[in-house]
Amino acid sequence: MNEQYNPLHNRNSAGVDSFGESQVMFAQCFIAPERIGELEELRPLHLSYIRESLAVIRFAGVAESELEPYQQICYFLGVDSVAEAESFVRHDPYYPCYERVDIVPFTQKFPRIKHAG
């Protein structure tokens, strides 16, 4: 893959995050059960990637149960398209451990957000 993901692509010329102007995409990354053991080894690279990408990550976390840890890694991304969200996920060092990734546009309905203006 020749394209390079730029986690700062959603910053304006003043370096200010432009979340108000971008869409939010929900990326649900399902971890292959046979690859869970690889996450620990990849964790330092993954955390570095997350720190570099804070400009586009609205919030993120893990969907898991006590019996089945690390079932899914979920991201809410402030990007303009599904393609940009796919690029974000493909560049995540955890990507080889994902057996499936679902990405859909997300619209927050509750709690209501009051916009200035």
PyMOL commands that set and color helices and strands:
alter all, ss='L'
color gray80, all
select helices_A, chain A and resi 19-21+33-52+82-91+95-97
alter helices_A, ss='H'
color red, helices_A
select strands_A, chain A and resi 23-31+57-63+72-79+98-106
alter strands_A, ss='S'
color yellow, strands_A
deselect
rebuild
show_as cartoon
